[in-house]
Amino acid sequence: MQLATLKRLPLLRSWLRKRAIRKYFSRPGVGFHSGHFDSFAQARDWLPPSPEFGHEQFTDEYVNERSHRIWPFDYPVIFWLRDAFEQGSSTVLDIGGSIGNQFYAYKRYLSYPEGLQWRVHELPAFIQEGQDLAKARNVHDLHFSADWPSDWLDSDIWIAAGALEFMETNNLPALLARARRKPRHLLLNKLPLTQAPAFVSTQNIGFGSFVPHHVFNRQAFISAIEAQGYEQVDAWDVPERTFTSLGFDEDFFDTYSGLYFRLKGA
């Protein structure tokens, strides 16, 4: 009997799933995903208690590494960000921008416009670290908030890189609908988009922390943004990120995605 056939046997399949899930909850499971749920509440009921993104070592990683370098998936964002700045944009809402790592990293490759206001929406655990770092580096055009000030929602450019899937509420279309003046540019990176129906999974993010997150249906995600008056201008693969779900092999997809939208008529 072939191995693929053996793996479909109910008892063996159940044993393999349990073994994969045990790996997920261990140190070798860091970076992997697991679980298939309808909601964040279901996912949290399945997960062990953890600080999620509240662990202090996450901010250390952003300060010591991610604010100093870029990856191949950053280049499309830099390309379109330069274009937006050249068109006169000077305000940025960076959704889930940690301690401002993209602000610092991209500054090496871009000429920021005079009067730039780079606004980072983040969890409280990141905000104090970001403010302290900006003060230490004598940076005055970088700001932080755990709220959604109305003038921040009016920013010319919105960036979200690897954050939208972790937001249980305030999804992107809802935030766009709240803006008095919609952003002209949407730069969305490191998105878990699949052709399958949307679902909720979880990720082992290290340091004993586990978080629920969305996996979006690609067409539904794009259509919801287009319904807010946007046109898709560009798309790119993020092959550095794959989706492997331990114990849930059927949820696999081999690359994350990036998307750029522009407001129609802007």
N, C-alpha and C positions, 0 to 999 in steps of 0.2 A: 504494500500500500504506500502511495506517495505521501511525502511529508505534508503537502498542502491538503490532502484528503484527511490525514490524521488530525490536523489542526481544526477541522470542522466537526470532529466528534464532540458531542456535548460535554462529557466529563473532562476531556483534555482541553477543550476550549475554555471551560470554567477555570481549570487549574492555571492555564497560561495567563488568563486575565488577572487572577488574584496575584500571581507572581509579578506581573508587570506593574500592578498598582502598588505592591510592596516596594518595588524599586522606586516608583514615583515619590513615595513618602520618605525616601532616604536621600543621603547626600548625592549618590549617582543620578538621582532624578532631577537635579537642579537644571532649569531651563526647559524641561519637558512639560507637557500638558496632560491632563487626564480628566475624564468625566464628560457626560453629555446630559445637559439639564435644560429646563425651560426658563429658569430664573436664577438670579443671584442668590435668592433665599434658599432655593433647593441646593445650590452648590455649597453654600456656607454650612448647611446642615450636614453635608457629607464630609466637609473638610475638618481637620482638627483646629482648635483655636490657635490663632497666630497674630502677630502684630501687623500682618500684611505689609504695606509700604512704610509703616511707622518705624522700622528698624533703623538705627542711626548709621549703620554701615552702608546703607544705600547712598546717603549724602556724601560719604567719604569717597565712594567710587566716582560720583559725578564731579566732585571738586578735583580729585587727583588724576583722573583720566579723561572723562568725557568732555570736559571744558577745554581740553588742549588738543583734540584731534578730531578728524572727520573720517567717515567711512564712504565707500563707493555709493551707497544709497543717499548720501547727502548731496551729491553733485547736482541732481535734477532740482533739488530745492534751492541750492545756491544760484543755479542758472535763472530760475524764474523769480527768485527774490531780487536778484540784480535788475531784472527787467522791470519789476514792480517799483523799485526805488527810482529807476530812471524815468518812469512815468509820473513820478511825483509823490508816491506813497511815503509816509514817514511815521506811521503808527503801526505797531505789530502787537497782536494778541497771541501769545505763545501758550497754548493750552497744554498743561502738563509739562512745562519747560524746566522742571526741577530747579536747579540753582542758577539757571540762565546759561546752561552749558552750550546751547546753540548760539546764543548771542556772542559768547566768547570765542567759540570755535570758528564761526563764520566770519568773524571780524578780521581774521587773517587773510580772507579771500575777497572781501567786499569793501567798498568805500561806503560807509554808512552816511545817510543824508544828514545835513545839519538839522538840529531840532528833533532827532529821532527819539521816539518814546517806545521802548520795548517792554511790554507788560506781560508778566508771567503769572498765569493762574495755576496755583499749586495747592497741595495739601500743607497744613500747618507745619508738619515735620520738616519740610524743605525750606519754608519761607525764611526762618531766622538764619539758617545757614547761608541762604542766598543773599540776604541783606548784609550779613557780616562780610561775606566775600566781596560784594560790590563796594562796601566801605573800605575794605583793605586794599582793593585795586583802584580806588578813587574813581569809580564809575557812577555817573549821575543820571544816565538815561535808561537805567534798568530798574523796574519796579515789580513788586510782588503783592499778590492778594489771594486769599482763599475764597473771596466772594466774586460776584460778576457785576462790577460797577457799570452803569449804563454807558458811560463814555468809553469804557474799555470795549464793550460790545460794538461800538462805533468805529473801531480800529480799521484802517485801510486793508490790512493783511491779517489773516488768521493762519497760524501754523499749529498743526497737531502731529506729533511724531511719536507713535507708540503709546498714545494716551487714551484715545477715544474708546477703545475696547474695554477699558477698566472703569469707565464712568457708568454707574448703575442708573443714574438719572441725568437730566440735562444733556440729552443726546444732541448731536450737531444740528439737525433740522429744527429742534425746539429752541436752541440757542439762537439760530439765525432768525427765527420768527420773532424773537424778543428784541432784536437789534432795531433801533430807530433808523439807522442808516446801515444797510447791509455792507459787509466788507467786499471790496472789489476783487480780492484774490483769496483763494483757499488752497493752502499747500498742506496736503495730508500724506503722511509717510508711515511706513511700517504698519500697514493695515492687514489684519487677518481676514481676507476676503475669499469666499468659496462659492462654487456653483451650487452647492447643496443648500437646503433650507438653513436659515439662521438658527443658532443655538448658543447656549452658555457652556463654557468649559472652565477649567481652572489651570493655573500655572504654578509650578514650584519656582519661586523667584530667589531662593537661597536664604541662608541664615535662619532656617526653620520657618520661613514665611510662605504662605500659599494664598493666592488671590483668585477670585472668580473673574471672568471676563467674557465679553461678547465675541462670537465669531459671526461675521456679517455675511449675508447673501450678497454677492457682488452687485447684481443688477438692481436689487431692492435698495441697497445703500446708495448707488449712483442716482437712481430715479428720485429718491427722497431729496437729494441735494438739488437736482435739476428742477424739481417742483418748487424750489425756493427762488427760482429765477437765474440759475447758473447753467453754464455750458462747460462740458469737460474739454479741456485743452490738451492735456497730456496724461500719460499713464506710464508707469515703469514697474518692473519687477524688483523685488528685494530678495535676491537669492541667498543672502546671508542669513535670512530667517526662514525656517521651515516649521510646519506645524505637525508635530509627532505626538500623538495622544496615547500614552501608555495604558494598555488594556482596552483601548477603543481604536483599533487600527483603521476602521472604516472612515474615521474623521481626518485622515492624513491629507495634507496638500503641501506641495514642495516649494512654494515661495510666497512670501508676503507681497504687498503691493503698495505703490505710491500713486497719488492722483493730484492733478492740478485743475481747479475750476476757476473760471472768471465770470463775474457778474455780467449778465447780458446788458449791453448798452453802456457799460462803464468805460 
